[in-house]
């Protein structure tokens, strides 16, 4: 009887230790996820503010009186020291007569012709150095300055300038939002592996049903039982890192009796976000036949470039956190 009581006490102590260790792991990752997400969110909020300023300028460039537009443009750029220094706002003489303004299409044609001529001259000029690519990059990087030297009508210059910034800011926000999703799933995968590694350390008997068998050489080369268990553990944990979320869900169900597909409330949202992450990482965010099949998209969407909204990323960030907590709690049952 004494031995039975002793074993039961040891079992309870082991369970409490496991709970503490899993909580430490999950808390560590949740804090890192939160900090990373907040940094990304602050960055895209700042970029959105800048984008909205240039959106306003674009609208004003179409409708405002030229003098009012220039006043707004000057005050906006002067109040943004960081931007005025980075992008070199170059003043151009204001045409007194609005009739001097070319249409936007005419301006673009004029600009493109000038740039092409400049590129040709640049290639010839730098040909002696034998670095064709550098001359091209140099000219293209100064495209804004080339355009400004054309003495374009003020309204057209402001419109081009704001349109250029607007597009660049939109691309930066889009890229940041997508990378935030990718980064959050990296946390998800790393946290899951650490949780499972800890479970196997406490319950090595779970490795008996490991289908990822070691080779005869690996078994023979293991000098102790502990060394052999470590090899089996790492082989098993590594397996989880290379599987799709569907296979992970099936494995968790068979090994730990945690049914994510049935019991986790936001499973479909999590699954969709996971495969969207794969499209971003493996196919530059462009929908292909594989992603259509995984996500249930119509085949007509093949070739479409996915656009993600910040609100969607905030939603998925919360779901990933909830899913990790759900798995952790299931492992402790």
Buried (B, 14 or more C-beta within 10 A) or exposed (E): EEEEEEEEEEEEEEEEEBBEBBEEBBEEBBEEBEEBBEEBBEBBEEBBEBBEBBBEBBEBBEEBEBEEBBEBBEEBBEEBEEBEEEBEBEEBEBBEEEEEBBEBEEBBEBBEEBBEEBBEEBEEEBEEEEEEEEBBEEBEEBBBEBBBEBEBBBBBBBBBBBBBBBEBBBEBBBEBBBBBBEBBBBBBBBBBBBBBBBBBEBEBEBBEEBEEEBEEEBEEEBEEEEEBBBBBBEBBBEBBEEEEBBEBBBBBBEBBEBBBEEEBEBBEBBBBBBBBBBBBBEBEBBBBEBBBEBBEBEEEEBEBEBEBEBEBBEBBBEBBBBBBEBBBEBBEE
